Every structure is written in structure tokens, then in C-alpha cells.
Amino acid sequence: MKRQRWTAAALVLLLALGAAAGGQEAAKRRGVTPEDYYSFEFLSDPRLSPDGRWAAYVLTTVDQRQNRRLSQIWLAATDGSRPPRQLTTSPQSSTSPRWSPDGRSLAFISSRPPSEPQSPQAPTQGAPQPPNTPPPQATPAGPAATATTPGTPSALQTAAPAGEATPRAQVYLLPLEGGEARRVTSLKNGVGGFEWSPDGTRLAVTSRTGPSDVKAPSSDVRHYKHLSYKFNDTGWFDDKRSHVWVVDVQSGAARQITSGEDWNDTDPQWSPDSTRIAFVSDRTGRAFDESRNTDVWVVSADGGALTKISDHEEEDASPRWSPDGRHIAFVGRLRRRAHPKIFVAPSAGGAPSRNVSPSLDLIPSNLKWAEAGRALFFEAGVRGETHLFRADARDGALKQLTKGARAVRFVDANDRARRIVYAANDFKNMDDLYAADLEGAGERRLTRLNERLWSRLAFADVERMTYKGADGWDIDGFLVRPLGWREGQKYPLILSIHGGPAAMYGVDWFHEFQGYAARGWAVFYTNPRGSTGYGQKFERGIEGEWGRNDYTDVMNGVEEVLRRNPWIDRERLGVTGGSYGGYLTNWIVGHTNLFKAAVTLRSVTNFVSDEGTRDGAYGHEDDFGGDLFEKFDLYWERSPLKYAANVKTPTLILHSENDHRVPLEQAEQWFRALKHFGAPAEFVIFPRENHNLTRTGEPRHLVESLNWQIYWFDKYLDGNDRAVPPDAR
């Protein structure tokens, strides 16, 4: 009896010591910093093998010394029986893994120098192997390429070593029984994307061609005849356009099957019998002159006459063949700015399309057939989450297949194996790879990326709240408490506004919010009218309301979060946002002095000048009920620049030098106006960057951008007169 008492007491003591040790370990954890970005592992583009046993995916890391991202292809067993292994290696990146139909090889895109011998590539232990093949060893990762939009001046490329020409991205083929990767394509301007023919003999690829491929231009001037002549991601257009080629896998022989100088041809998709290819193109002749009428077309794999499949005057895209080849599903809009719907049309053409699910009020993406043609799967954002949905191909019945407070994306499905793989993240975790059955049940986690770093970090929680915006509309808000929050203390709060406005904040991963929380600042972010994920009426509620009801939606949220959380210091509020979020940040500080600091990124300040200088000319006519020339006074009335004299809030302006979406002149006007009227303001220009700085910018600039934000809020919310700007450290 005494021994039993002693054993119980010892157990209690051990548990107490364990809990104390766990508490000490937790106490050692630190908050997230901007520099943690250099250690992040990013997962994308998972693809199931034909038998469903394996998933190839892209893992991207950051080479801080070289200031670039490094992407390589990895392999995971979908039953979780073996740890993931690296599949490719090269000084250049490998991306876009695509399984051959027989599952014996994997094609991918890489921009390796032509002089480089076909870099050793080998499958790893656990990779699918033919019988009696010894498993080769894994190899370390290499540098990454940067993906760009097909049909624009730059294809997928990686910076070449000093003194060498930049190599073009080409398709390589890696045999999984072992051996080196073999280059399949040798197209002059490289490959933008590709797809296997179902019979495994050919590839459909996109590549850019133009007159300068035949005859070098006689001058280096830029000469344009169309309204569209630049794009944010890739800069100034040249004379090349994206077209479809068919490449023989064995010989590498390539044949161009579409052409034209007034449009781009994109997204080629093979018919199940490998005889035809569907693709997307605006063939109105006005593709670069304000036309939005892309259509789905079908052409023989040998080239020849085109058959038009879609039948709408607005965008139609994402063609996907039914398993029997008799129909093509696609996503299309019935009118401008309407939510896209899912349509099905005969693949032979000549008949109207059918709206699969008229009740759908979400924005479908990543469309694919499933269940032997009985269903269509798609991803969509919904109320701050992103999930996989099923639409019945006959009656349009909708069903959400994945669940949880998270973002599910990059879904790939395998009908034969009845399996799906996807990436998923939430507020405290970046993307990991998961597998489940075709209905979304039996979920299994396949990777544990960032685990070592995460074991050293502490993360803030997020709380969802709903409040009333303008006109009594329900608005979703999200509150992040600062790390180390304690009852009875007062804390600053930063309001963050998303871009778009057709975008959505939610419960997924946000590096900057965790960075703010680690500094002891609360974060409040919202989905005001104009946001996606709440239906078309909510999204188009922004029409005519820029600077009005959207402002009310956001400011009502600030007042409500202050009312519900008395620990927030009303005298230490900051506001920030990028693109549209930067616009509303500028508007807010011109209409209230509530905020003590503002950081505006890539922001619109003057609609009058922005309309004529951005890459998408005159793009706000639906928002203002007409174009600039019809509603000139309204465009100026809703421009923050008109109210610059009212601004008293210290404002930091961050902008990219090569931003073609919101040109640099917008930031220049705002900075000069604020200084002219005596508001504290500083202006930071990021060279070489475009509108996507905080998403795909140079790693060093991305980290520095977040450090600039922290510097400003430290100075004006924490009152740190000794705050040092990043460029002076």
C-alpha cells in the first residue's frame, strides 16, 4: 500500500516536472520575425501518379546569399508509408512536375544552360520503381526559376551565371527507373507550360514566337499599335505571342499548330484520344485593345481549322475534356464582372453550352472532371476559407468536400485511384501536403515542412468576429492578439486592408500578421464589401462605393473591435494596406485623424492619372459607372490625392520602381502632396520590383519591406524615437 502511494506521488512529481519543462520550453520560443522568411519552405503544384501511389510536388526554399528562390521536385508516398524524398537536383530550378501516362517517367521544366551536360537526376528511395531496380539516392536542392505569365515578354527563366546568356526554360524527362534527365524540347524562346498526350507520345506546349525570331529588329525603340503594351509581371511587350506546339517526346521534333500576331494562345489540353487539343484565345483581333472575349477553341493535334466551343461575349477559360471526350467543361462569364460559372459544351462544337450549376455563387478555379464524368471538382474561397467543392455534372448539386478553418489549394485528383492530394495551410501553419479519398475523407498529412523552425517559434491566435457594416450588411473581421497578451495591459492595434478589392482575408497563413503580433501589436483585418467569398452581390457592392460604404464597413469594424476589447489602446492605432488596401489607407487618413501611423504600399492616389498609365487602361468603369472621360469629376472626387491637405497621420509610402499595375507616379504624387501640406511622410522605392513585391519580390526586398513597416509602427505606435530605418542598420 505504501509502495502504491509512493508510485502515485512519484508519477505526480514527474508529470509536474514534465509540465514545468514544457512550460520552460514554450517560454524559450520567440515570435516570428521578417528574417524568418529566409528559412521558410514553400510547397506547390502537387501531382498524383497514374496509380495514385505517389505525389510529386515542388518545394521552394530561399538562397539568402544569392537572393533568390530555389525550387526542386520532391516525391511523397500517398499512403504515408515512407518519408518524402527529393527527386531532382541542379544549379537551376525544376518545376511543373507532370507524370507520363504510364507512370514510368516524370517531365518537368528547367532552365539549365545548354552547355550543361544533362544534370544528374535520380529518383529517390521510395520512388515508384520497375521490378528489380535498385533505389538511387536523394540529392540536394538547387536554385529556382521565376514563373511569368504565358504570352508576355519573359518565359520561365533562372538567372544564368555571370557572363552567360540567360537560358530558356525547356521540358526535361526523368526516367524513374534511374538515370539522368533528358532534355525534350529545344524551342528558341523556351516553354511556358506543357501537357502530356494521353497516349504518352507527345507534349502540347506553349512557346512564344514573333517576327523578330526570323529577322532581328533594325532599332531598339519600342513601337506599339495597341492599347495594351505592358504587363505588371513582365514589363514591356515585345513582338512575340504565345502559341501551341506539339512536341514528339522521343525525338524532340516540334511543330507549331497555332499562330497569329494579335492574340495569345494558352492552356492547351489534350482530348482523351490524343487527337485534338483545346486551348484558350481571344481571336476577335482586339485582344490588346480592351477586348475581354477569350474563348475555348479546339484544333487537331496536326494543326488546321479551329472549332469554337464557348459561346459568351466575356471571358471563357480553363477547358477540361470529359473522360469520354464528348464534352468540354470550362469557366465563363455571362457579363463583365459577373462571377464566372461552370459550363459544359459538346467538344465537336456547333451547340450552345449548358450552365452546370446556375446556383453557384462562388468563384470556381482549378476545374477538373471526376467520378468518371459524373462530377466536376473546383476550388473556391468561401467566407475566409478556401476549399474543394463538387458540382454534379447533371443536376448541378453542390457539395463542399474539404472542411476546416484553413485554405485548401493546388488540388489534384485521380479517379482511378479515388484519391486527391492538396496543399493546406491555416493561421499558424504554412502549406503542407495532404492526401484523402475522392470524397475528402480519410485525410492523411504527408509532409511536415518548416517543422524545425516552427519548434522554435510562438504564434498568435486569430479570432473571427462578425459586425454590421454600411446598410446593415454583415462584415467578417478577424482579430489577432499580440503575443504575450496580459489582462490589464493596453496594446496598440494595426488595421490591415487587403488588395483587390476582389480578394479575401481569412484564417490562412499571414507572415506579416505574425510579425506584428510578435512585436506586441494586435492586428485587425476585415472583408469589407468588394471582397470575394461572400457571393456576387457582396463583391459587386463596391460599385460606386469606393471611399464610401467600403470606408464605413472598415471603420465600423474598428469601432466594434475597440468596443469589444478595451485592452486595445485607442490612442495607438495604425493602418496599412497594399494596392486597393493602400488606396483605402490613403482615403482613411484623408478623412479621419484616428490613426497615429499609416503605411501604404503600391497604392492608388489619383484615379485620373492612374487610368492612363497602368497596364490595364480604363479598368474602373464598372466601379464608377463609366470611364474616366464620362465620369471625370467622380474619378477625382474618389481620389485620395484630393484630400491630401487633410492628412495629419505620419505616413510611410512603399512602392516598386517597375510597378505597371499602379505606376510609381502614384506614390510620387502622394509623397509630394503630404510633404507640401506638412504631414510627416517618408518614401521608399524598391528597384527592379513590380506590383507583386510582397508576394514574389526578391527575398531581400520582401523581408526589407516588412522591416520598413515594423520600423514605422515602432516609431509612431510604440513612440520609439530611436527606431532605425532598415537602410541605416
Secondary structure, DSSP 8 states (H G I E B T S, - for coil): -HHHHHHHHHHHHHHHHHHHHHHHHHHH-B---GGGGGG--EEEEEEE-TTSSEEEEEEEEEETTTTEEEEEEEEEETTS-S--EE----SS-EEEEEE-TTSSEEEEEE---TTS--------TTS---TT-------------B---TTSS--SB----TTS-----EEEEEETTSS--EE----TT--SEEEE-TTSSEEEEEEEE-GGGTS--S-------SS--EETTTEE--S-EEEEEEEETTT--EEE----SS--EEEEEE-TTSSEEEEEE--SS-TTTT----EEEEEETT---EEE----SS-EEEEEE-TTSSEEEEEE-SSTTS--EEEEEETT-SS--EES-TT--S--EEEEEEGGGTEEEEEEEETTEEEEEEEETTT--EEE---SSSEEEEEEEETTTTEEEEEEEETTEEEEEEEEETTS-S-EE---TTHHHHTTB----EEEEEEE-GGG-EEEEEEE--TT--TT--EEEEEEE-SSSS----SS--HHHHHHHHTT-EEEEEE-TT-SSS-HHHHGGGTTTTTTHHHHHHHHHHHHHHHH-TTEEEEEEEEEEETHHHHHHHHHHTT----SEEEEES----HHHHHHHSSSTTTTHHHHTS-TTTSHHHHHHT-GGGGGGG--S-EEEEEETT-SSS-HHHHHHHHHHHHHTT--EEEEEETT--TTHHHHS-HHHHHHHHHHHHHHHHHHTS--TT---GGG-
